[in-house]
Amino acid sequence: MIRIILGVEGMACGMCEAHINEAIRNAFPVKKVTSSHTRKQTIILTEQDIPEQELKGAVAKAGYDVVSVSSEPYEKKGLFGRLVR
């Protein structure tokens, strides 16, 4: 699994978060996506890496600007993470 962290400008409320989450879910096969307007951040969990330009394009179509992109390997932690292997 890969965790992709986007810095997003333009979010002002929970509805903005929902718009970004929906845009990403509709454009890519993701496991989970969450956004926070207070942190100005969207976190995506996915099996496959998503090209940065495609992510920026999907978020831009929703009316927001991606200002940073980073990714890292993600391993589920906790009791259930150890059981699922």
Legacy VTK file of the C-alpha trace (Angstrom):
# vtk DataFile Version 3.0
C-alpha trace
ASCII
DATASET POLYDATA
POINTS 85 float
0.000 0.000 0.000
1.048 3.564 -0.635
0.038 6.684 1.295
-0.046 9.838 -0.826
-0.249 13.156 0.981
-1.450 16.206 -0.937
-1.160 19.785 0.247
-4.332 21.444 -1.040
-5.202 25.143 -1.134
-8.746 26.461 -1.401
-10.633 24.188 1.005
-12.803 26.174 3.410
-15.275 23.686 4.891
-16.434 20.084 5.122
-18.213 20.350 1.787
-14.899 21.275 0.123
-13.374 18.154 1.684
-16.215 16.056 0.281
-15.754 17.532 -3.216
-12.069 16.628 -3.270
-12.682 13.143 -1.855
-15.357 12.458 -4.457
-13.189 13.762 -7.319
-10.333 11.454 -6.310
-12.581 8.420 -5.788
-14.156 8.943 -9.207
-10.804 9.326 -10.972
-8.668 6.620 -9.329
-9.006 3.162 -7.716
-8.213 4.143 -4.119
-8.742 2.255 -0.877
-9.368 5.364 1.228
-9.259 9.138 0.853
-9.679 11.745 3.586
-9.335 15.515 3.462
-8.980 18.192 6.119
-9.624 21.848 5.347
-7.972 22.915 8.624
-4.777 21.016 7.792
-5.053 21.876 4.068
-4.322 18.237 3.354
-5.700 15.195 1.565
-4.444 11.690 2.363
-4.939 8.846 -0.115
-4.360 5.140 0.513
-3.947 3.120 -2.665
-2.478 -0.141 -3.914
-0.801 1.504 -6.922
1.062 4.778 -7.195
-0.865 7.549 -8.949
1.064 9.965 -11.201
1.408 13.412 -9.653
0.125 15.269 -12.718
-3.026 13.125 -12.845
-3.724 13.832 -9.161
-3.221 17.548 -9.672
-5.551 17.465 -12.677
-8.344 15.673 -10.806
-8.143 18.103 -7.866
-7.957 21.106 -10.216
-11.157 19.955 -11.971
-12.844 20.074 -8.559
-11.666 23.692 -8.205
-8.711 23.366 -5.808
-4.930 23.691 -6.093
-2.422 21.003 -5.139
0.655 22.734 -3.712
2.614 19.659 -2.611
2.664 15.902 -3.185
4.538 13.260 -1.225
4.192 9.506 -1.018
5.448 6.783 1.272
4.941 3.065 1.795
2.033 2.389 4.120
1.621 -0.601 6.377
-1.490 -1.007 8.456
-0.603 -0.924 12.144
-2.288 -2.371 15.173
-3.821 -5.725 15.956
-5.818 -6.085 12.750
-2.831 -5.076 10.620
-0.881 -8.017 11.983
-3.768 -10.450 11.498
-4.509 -9.528 7.892
-1.092 -10.494 6.479
LINES 1 86
85 0 1 2 3 4 5 6 7 8 9 10 11 12 13 14 15 16 17 18 19 20 21 22 23 24 25 26 27 28 29 30 31 32 33 34 35 36 37 38 39 40 41 42 43 44 45 46 47 48 49 50 51 52 53 54 55 56 57 58 59 60 61 62 63 64 65 66 67 68 69 70 71 72 73 74 75 76 77 78 79 80 81 82 83 84
